[in-house]
Amino acid sequence: MLNKITLDEAAHLPVWRRPVTLLFLMALAMPIAFNTWSALLNNFVVEVAGFDGADIGLLHTVREIPGFFAVGVIAILMVMREQVLGMVSLFLLGVATAVTAWFPSLAGILTITMLSSIGFHYYETVNQSLQLQWLDKARAPKVLGWLLAAGSAATLVAYGLIVLTWKRYELEYNTVYLLGGGVTAVIAVYCFVAFPQFEARTPQVRKMVLKKRYWLYYAMQFMAGARRQIFVVFAGFMMVERFGFDVHEITGLYLINLVINMVAAPMFGGAVARFGERRTLIFEYAGLVIVFLAYGGIYFFGWGVVLAAILYVVDHMLFALALALKTYFQKIADPEDIAPTAAVAFTINHIAAVFLPVLLGLLWLASPGAVFALAAAMAAVSLALATLIPRHPEKGNETCLVRYAPSPAE
């Protein structure tokens, strides 16, 4: 990986050494560790550490702190290349996931979660930047859809193994965490060694970038981060706490999500390319309003486990349409802004994530249904913001409110 080549030169490399291949390997590696951690988390913290709603809220607040400081990636990029930082972060995620079960206490789980979260969030920041730099605008939506499908396929294998072997072989949490995290770490090392460093066509700005013409993108990132916390933190927790799902049952639910995403994600990418970011995001957020209201109905009206499982699958499927937010930014951004804005956007996305989980964890103790009602309101705000996206976004046509030629300072 010491040699540097341009993207144009990379087009003449063997397929297994090209930038898009690296993106696919990264897309395979990250979900193996992260989703192995997620699949076992709710059962692990309840059965081993005795967590309640407040504890799980605190855990996810700690998990999101590195995301809030993702803007620090800009400083690291002054001394480290994006591609290298991505591999280092991916390796850290894998190793931290592998040793999760070694720390079965509140303090231990919070500490190892912080380390894995640093790896995850810094990797995701760099990965999003590299995707938008390495993929041209015309094929980006479809390739991003296939990358999501690849990640779902990798996770499907991991979850399938958990479902098939957890009860049959009486596996321990330590065994599964070691395997899931270890595979990700090995792939990260391979990617570091096997691929050259790819030079993007436009050098990236190495300082914080905040431009007022990106305001709609910033606002939508903030709302996406806020409502995402409720799904990530409480949807799976509800299945365990209210309906008593075991590890193999909650993982089986994840498997359904993955199979659907493997088929739907490339179709979603094609839908973004055909119908545009405005229509696909409006569809996503309208669907999320309905889903979160129905979640609340489970608690307010006593609706059953079958509906809860269906909502969980639909909820997860709709989130795949968020790739449209990436391509919206790609279309309106100055090429040199992609890396610093990816870092800023991740920080904005995680502002609410730092305080919402712990506060909503306390609200959960009083009224779980109110938590989901709040999520529906957040999705409604996102829906309103999506209507401001132009049919054909581009530089100078970032929103429906105003069309102007921005000055260089903007």
Beta strands, then each sheet from edge to edge (+ up, - down):
strand 1: 4-6
strand 2: 197-199
sheet 1: 1+ 2+
end
